Amino acid sequence: MLKICNILLVTGVLMSPLASADTRVSVGINLPHVSIGINLPTYPHLVRVPGYPVYYAPRLDANYFFYDGMYWVFHGDNWYASSWYDGPWRFVEPDDVPVYILRIPVHYYRQPPPYFRGWRSDAPPHWSENWGRNWEQRRSGWDNWDRRAAPAPAPLPAYQRQYSRDQYPRQIERQHELQQQRYRYQPRDPVVRQQYQERYQKQDQDPQRDKDRGRDRGRNH
């Protein structure tokens, strides 16, 4: 599933350049994380979506959001998440996208797909048309909510502003270390919390897996 999505992703990036001065375009695959063609040399300008616990980036030609301590990008009909503003990005299954991300009105998508046209700008996208009836049944009620009960937005990780261009930490371990030192907020949304934990647990497991593979190769030679 992820391999297919990544092939489609590369095609989408090649056919859809991002024209903003705040972004640069690159194409690449780095499993389990991916390059999605959005490279930010500096921390983006983020503005809160009125009435939602979500921020968006009005100066980027990208569907770029911040919610509950993580950044979210909708690109090539897929969602990706990262705890740092310029990735690395991790693919998010449709069933694992937080409801408040799903509820973002069409108006705040700075690079909406063509099929968004004709939909109400003050309402969320018609996700069931994109992901099908089975998805709609599994995520039943995602678009029904009491706006008065919406949670407060998470604080922006402003400390990341000082890490730009060559100063940006590309290693997951270093990002996690800085996050723990400089940003005390922990995700409250259970879905986001799972994404956050998997991001770092996966990284912790990979080195051990590589060591085990090395031992196996040594036994075979």
C-alpha positions in Angstrom: 0.0 0.0 0.0 2.7 2.5 1.0 4.9 1.5 -1.9 2.1 2.2 -4.3 1.3 5.6 -2.6 5.0 6.6 -2.9 5.0 5.8 -6.7 2.0 8.0 -7.1 3.5 10.6 -4.9 6.6 11.0 -7.1 4.4 11.3 -10.2 2.3 14.0 -8.5 5.3 16.0 -7.4 6.8 16.0 -10.9 3.5 17.2 -12.4 2.6 19.8 -9.8 5.4 22.3 -8.9 5.1 24.5 -5.8 5.5 28.2 -6.8 5.8 29.9 -3.4 9.0 31.7 -2.4 8.7 29.9 1.0 9.0 26.5 -0.6 11.5 24.6 -2.7 10.8 21.5 -4.7 12.5 18.1 -4.4 11.6 14.6 -5.2 12.8 11.5 -3.3 11.8 8.4 -1.4 13.2 7.5 2.0 11.2 4.8 3.7 9.6 4.7 6.2 9.7 8.5 5.8 9.2 10.2 2.5 10.2 13.4 0.7 6.9 15.0 -0.4 8.3 17.8 -2.5 7.9 20.5 0.2 11.2 21.8 1.5 11.0 24.8 3.9 14.3 26.8 4.4 12.8 28.6 7.3 9.9 28.2 9.8 6.6 28.9 8.1 4.1 31.7 9.0 1.2 29.9 10.7 -2.3 31.4 11.3 -5.0 29.8 13.3 -8.1 28.6 11.5 -10.9 30.5 13.2 -12.9 28.3 15.6 -10.6 25.3 15.1 -7.7 24.0 17.1 -5.7 24.0 13.9 -3.2 26.4 12.2 -2.6 26.7 8.5 0.2 28.3 6.4 -1.3 31.0 4.2 2.0 31.9 2.5 2.7 28.4 1.2 1.4 26.9 -2.0 0.7 23.7 0.0 -2.0 22.2 2.1 0.0 22.6 5.3 -1.4 22.6 8.8 -0.4 22.3 12.5 -2.6 20.5 15.0 -2.0 19.0 18.5 1.8 19.3 18.4 2.4 18.0 14.9 2.5 19.3 11.3 0.1 17.8 8.7 0.3 18.0 4.9 -2.2 16.9 2.3 -0.4 16.1 -0.9 -1.1 13.8 -3.8 -4.4 12.7 -2.2 -2.5 11.5 0.9 -1.9 12.8 4.4 1.6 13.1 5.9 2.7 14.1 9.4 5.8 15.3 11.1 6.8 16.7 14.5 9.2 19.2 12.8 8.2 21.8 10.3 10.3 20.4 7.4 10.0 16.7 8.0 10.9 14.0 7.5 7.3 13.2 6.7 5.5 10.0 7.6 2.6 8.6 5.6 -0.8 8.6 7.5 -3.4 6.0 6.6 -6.9 7.5 5.9 -8.3 5.7 9.0 -5.6 7.4 11.1 -6.2 11.1 10.2 -7.4 13.1 13.2 -11.0 14.3 13.0 -10.0 18.0 13.4 -7.7 17.7 10.4 -10.5 16.1 8.4 -12.8 19.0 9.5 -10.6 21.8 8.1 -12.8 23.9 5.6 -11.9 23.8 2.0 -11.0 27.5 2.0 -7.8 26.8 4.0 -6.3 24.4 1.5 -3.8 26.6 -0.4 -3.3 24.0 -3.2 -6.6 22.1 -3.3 -7.0 19.2 -5.7 -9.2 19.8 -8.8 -12.0 17.7 -7.4 -12.4 20.1 -4.5 -14.0 22.6 -6.9 -17.7 23.2 -6.4 -17.6 22.2 -2.8 -18.5 24.8 -0.1 -15.5 26.7 1.0 -16.7 26.9 4.6 -17.2 23.2 4.9 -14.7 20.3 5.0 -13.9 18.2 1.9 -16.1 15.3 1.0 -13.7 12.7 2.2 -16.0 9.8 1.5 -15.9 10.6 -2.2 -12.1 10.2 -2.0 -11.8 7.2 0.3 -15.1 5.4 -0.3 -18.1 4.1 1.6 -16.1 1.7 3.7 -14.0 4.5 5.0 -17.1 6.6 5.7 -18.6 3.7 7.7 -15.5 3.3 9.8 -15.2 7.0 10.5 -18.9 7.7 10.9 -19.6 11.0 12.7 -16.3 12.6 11.9 -18.1 15.7 10.6 -20.6 16.0 13.5 -19.2 18.0 16.3 -20.0 20.8 18.8 -17.9 23.8 17.9 -18.3 25.2 21.4 -16.5 22.1 22.7 -13.5 22.3 20.4 -10.2 22.0 22.4 -7.8 24.9 22.6 -5.0 24.8 20.0 -1.7 23.4 21.0 1.1 26.0 21.4 3.2 26.5 18.4 6.8 25.0 18.8 8.3 28.4 18.2 11.8 27.2 19.3 12.1 25.6 15.8 12.5 29.0 14.2 16.1 29.0 15.2 16.8 25.8 13.2 16.7 26.8 9.6 18.5 25.8 6.4 21.8 24.1 7.4 20.9 24.3 11.1 17.8 22.1 10.6 18.2 18.7 12.4 17.5 16.0 9.9 18.1 13.1 12.2 15.0 11.8 14.0 17.0 11.2 17.2 18.2 14.8 17.3 14.7 16.1 16.6 13.3 14.0 19.4 16.0 15.2 21.8 15.3 18.9 21.0 11.6 18.3 21.2 11.9 16.9 24.7 14.2 19.8 25.8 12.4 22.7 24.3 8.7 21.7 23.8 6.9 20.3 26.8 3.6 19.8 25.1 2.4 16.3 24.6 -0.4 15.4 22.1 -3.8 15.1 23.7 -5.7 13.6 20.7 -5.3 9.8 21.0 -4.9 9.5 17.2 -2.1 12.2 17.2 -0.5 10.6 20.3 -0.3 7.3 18.4 1.3 9.0 15.4 3.8 10.8 17.6 4.8 7.6 19.5 5.1 5.5 16.3 7.4 8.1 14.8 10.0 7.7 17.5 9.4 4.1 18.4 9.9 3.1 14.8 13.2 4.9 14.7 14.3 3.2 17.9 13.5 -0.2 16.5 15.2 0.2 13.1 18.8 0.3 14.4 18.2 -3.0 16.3 16.7 -4.5 13.2 19.7 -3.5 11.1 22.0 -5.1 13.7 20.1 -8.3 13.6 20.3 -8.4 9.8 24.0 -7.8 10.1 24.4 -10.8 12.4 22.3 -13.0 10.0 24.5 -12.0 7.0 27.6 -12.8 9.1 26.3 -16.3 9.9 25.6 -16.9 6.2 29.1 -16.0 5.0 
